[in-house]
Amino acid sequence: MKKNSLTRRDFVRLGAGAAAFGAAVPLSGITILEPSSLWASPRPIPPSDTVRFGIIGTGVEGCSLLRSTLPIAGVECVAAADLYDSRHIAAKEALGGKEIFTTREYRRILDRQDIQAVIVATPDHWHRRLVVEAAEAKKDVYCEKPMSHSVADGLAMVEAVRKNKRMCTVGSQRVSSILYRKAKEIWDSGKLGMVDTILAAWDRNTDSGAWVYPIAPDASEKTIDWNTWLGDAPKIPYDETRFFRWRCYKDYGAGLAGDLFVHLLSGIHFITGTSQPPQRALSTGGLYHYKDGREFPDLLWTMYDYPNFQLVLRCNHNNNEEGEFFGFYGKKGTLIIRGSTLTFKPQGPYQLPEDYSVFGWPAKLRSEYYAQWSKDHPAPEPGKFKMEQDTEVYSPPQGYSDTTDHLANFFESVRTRQPVVEDEVYGHHAALGCHMANYSYENKTIAHWDADAKKIKG
Ligand SMILES: NC(=O)c1ccc[n+]([C@@H]2O[C@H](COP(=O)([O-])OP(=O)(O)OC[C@H]3O[C@@H](n4cnc5c(N)ncnc54)[C@H](O)[C@@H]3O)[C@@H](O)[C@H]2O)c1
């Protein structure tokens, strides 16, 4: 970790999050975090140790993941499967024009002996089948978030990965972020004191943010294997809106909870060292603007109980003032993550005499109280005065990618068999939090996680 003194230009470069605190925070207080550069590989990787991987699903996220693998040493994508032909071209382009094997049939990747690992970046309703089949085919798996589309899916995925002794990473990349690592360091240091309240939000205000993606002009039943895409979902005629905007529909996605809560929950579990799902969840919200036939609200609030703190999450599609926000409110300090800026602010109680209730006392008693207080709290000797701790502000360097770090962590584990940062149990717990939020919203009841029955109950 390096402390840099910043020029004004650097400060402006840090972006809106840092600027928002600009008035209160001296420039010298900003620390640019140094990437761990895991992906740059601390040691040369011999060609025999290169991890050859395939990818299933090369849509928006699949292509983004492929691009993010490019700086990682010792990995090579050799095959891609997608049900939409144009995405075979998109996958090759994401790899900088590399000629790789492409197919509509994912089994042709899982059946290859020269492939050690697969990335699963399909819509959520396909995650279970692909992770289970990949594990059974002895492939390690990087599965996009939310890990599961249902509680039963998550349980089956955990079992398959464990039974087949596979490495599995779930794709909430913030868990590998150097910013979150710093937040965890602050949490673990005890500087926040006891924390009973955590608030987090992920707000958007664009059609794209609300999943109203354009329909590609070449999309048709000829270019897309629609019947296979439906998987175990009810069979319905070709519907390109559902293909491109699947997040809006329960048969394929999990709405705001599955898309965004999962990132917040994964990050909070990481920072707080939580290794269990929430105990209870209570949601409310509504569909206020995007009345386009979608089956999820465009505003969702959920209050969660954990053993040692309360968590409130909110995501919406209709105002983005808060953006991506976390607040950890402790007895001794507050930790805020806003976008890519982390701020730690110390706060009271400081060593101060009572200055409120004693004004209901007679003056004599009050002055005796102050005299005694001064005796009990002598002023520090000259030169031994300790300043209150300063506010601290951290940010990753420009161009930093937590996705590359997350993928690098996965590939390193494929090679070394050391644990990944976000395994299948971790991903399962975060996804359970999403399913509990939706359960509570849909059933207008408090959702309880019954760990013995392995079920969400009302
Ligand atoms: N980690 C993140 O920040 C992040 C961001 C976006 C999306 N995601 C996740 O990534 C996943 C994919 O999202 P997306 O936005 O890329 O969706 P998308 O619709 O753009 O792409 C999904 C692709 O999967 C293909 N597909 C579906 N079933 C398949 C099958 N059986 N075999 C082969 N290909 C199949 C589809 O044809 C499609 O091209 C989702 O789980 C989503 O939640 C994660």
The ligand as an SDF file (V2000), in Angstrom:
LIG
                    3D

 44 48  0  0  0  0  0  0  0  0999 V2000
  -20.7690   -9.9000  -12.3380 N   0  0  0  0  0  0  0  0  0  0  0  0
  -21.3890   -8.9110  -12.9270 C   0  0  0  0  0  0  0  0  0  0  0  0
  -21.1510   -7.7270  -12.6790 O   0  0  0  0  0  0  0  0  0  0  0  0
  -22.4280   -9.2370  -13.9690 C   0  0  0  0  0  0  0  0  0  0  0  0
  -22.8280   -8.2640  -14.8850 C   0  0  0  0  0  0  0  0  0  0  0  0
  -23.7760   -8.6230  -15.8490 C   0  0  0  0  0  0  0  0  0  0  0  0
  -24.3100   -9.9040  -15.8460 C   0  0  0  0  0  0  0  0  0  0  0  0
  -23.9130  -10.8140  -14.9250 N   0  0  0  0  0  0  0  0  0  0  0  0
  -24.4710  -12.1800  -14.9310 C   0  0  0  0  0  0  0  0  0  0  0  0
  -23.9770  -12.8580  -16.0790 O   0  0  0  0  0  0  0  0  0  0  0  0
  -24.9660  -13.7640  -16.5720 C   0  0  0  0  0  0  0  0  0  0  0  0
  -25.2500  -13.4440  -18.0340 C   0  0  0  0  0  0  0  0  0  0  0  0
  -25.7730  -12.1320  -18.1520 O   0  0  0  0  0  0  0  0  0  0  0  0
  -25.6930  -11.3360  -19.5320 P   0  0  0  0  0  0  0  0  0  0  0  0
  -26.0810   -9.9600  -19.2550 O   0  0  0  0  0  0  0  0  0  0  0  0
  -24.4010  -11.5940  -20.1980 O   0  0  0  0  0  0  0  0  0  0  0  0
  -26.8470  -12.0660  -20.3640 O   0  0  0  0  0  0  0  0  0  0  0  0
  -26.9820  -12.1250  -21.9550 P   0  0  0  0  0  0  0  0  0  0  0  0
  -28.3820  -12.4470  -22.2510 O   0  0  0  0  0  0  0  0  0  0  0  0
  -26.3850  -10.8870  -22.5520 O   0  0  0  0  0  0  0  0  0  0  0  0
  -26.0410  -13.3400  -22.3700 O   0  0  0  0  0  0  0  0  0  0  0  0
  -26.3190  -14.6560  -21.9960 C   0  0  0  0  0  0  0  0  0  0  0  0
  -25.9380  -15.5810  -23.1370 C   0  0  0  0  0  0  0  0  0  0  0  0
  -26.0570  -16.9240  -22.6780 O   0  0  0  0  0  0  0  0  0  0  0  0
  -26.4590  -17.7060  -23.7960 C   0  0  0  0  0  0  0  0  0  0  0  0
  -27.0140  -18.9810  -23.3200 N   0  0  0  0  0  0  0  0  0  0  0  0
  -28.1220  -19.1820  -22.5700 C   0  0  0  0  0  0  0  0  0  0  0  0
  -28.2730  -20.4910  -22.3210 N   0  0  0  0  0  0  0  0  0  0  0  0
  -27.2470  -21.1130  -22.9370 C   0  0  0  0  0  0  0  0  0  0  0  0
  -26.8750  -22.4900  -23.0650 C   0  0  0  0  0  0  0  0  0  0  0  0
  -27.5760  -23.4690  -22.5030 N   0  0  0  0  0  0  0  0  0  0  0  0
  -25.7620  -22.7900  -23.7770 N   0  0  0  0  0  0  0  0  0  0  0  0
  -25.0280  -21.8100  -24.3680 C   0  0  0  0  0  0  0  0  0  0  0  0
  -25.3320  -20.4920  -24.2890 N   0  0  0  0  0  0  0  0  0  0  0  0
  -26.4420  -20.1600  -23.5790 C   0  0  0  0  0  0  0  0  0  0  0  0
  -27.4810  -16.8470  -24.4910 C   0  0  0  0  0  0  0  0  0  0  0  0
  -27.6240  -17.2470  -25.8310 O   0  0  0  0  0  0  0  0  0  0  0  0
  -26.8700  -15.4470  -24.3450 C   0  0  0  0  0  0  0  0  0  0  0  0
  -26.1330  -15.0700  -25.4770 O   0  0  0  0  0  0  0  0  0  0  0  0
  -26.1670  -13.6000  -15.6520 C   0  0  0  0  0  0  0  0  0  0  0  0
  -26.1400  -14.5730  -14.6480 O   0  0  0  0  0  0  0  0  0  0  0  0
  -25.9680  -12.2290  -15.0480 C   0  0  0  0  0  0  0  0  0  0  0  0
  -26.5930  -12.0650  -13.8030 O   0  0  0  0  0  0  0  0  0  0  0  0
  -22.9720  -10.5010  -14.0090 C   0  0  0  0  0  0  0  0  0  0  0  0
  1  2  1  0
  2  3  2  0
  2  4  1  0
  4  5  1  0
  4 44  2  0
  5  6  2  0
  6  7  1  0
  7  8  2  0
  8  9  1  0
  8 44  1  0
  9 10  1  0
  9 42  1  0
 10 11  1  0
 11 12  1  0
 11 40  1  0
 12 13  1  0
 13 14  1  0
 14 15  2  0
 14 16  1  0
 14 17  1  0
 17 18  1  0
 18 19  2  0
 18 20  1  0
 18 21  1  0
 21 22  1  0
 22 23  1  0
 23 24  1  0
 23 38  1  0
 24 25  1  0
 25 26  1  0
 25 36  1  0
 26 27  1  0
 26 35  1  0
 27 28  2  0
 28 29  1  0
 29 30  1  0
 29 35  2  0
 30 31  1  0
 30 32  2  0
 32 33  1  0
 33 34  2  0
 34 35  1  0
 36 37  1  0
 36 38  1  0
 38 39  1  0
 40 41  1  0
 40 42  1  0
 42 43  1  0
M  CHG  2   8   1  16  -1
M  END
$$$$
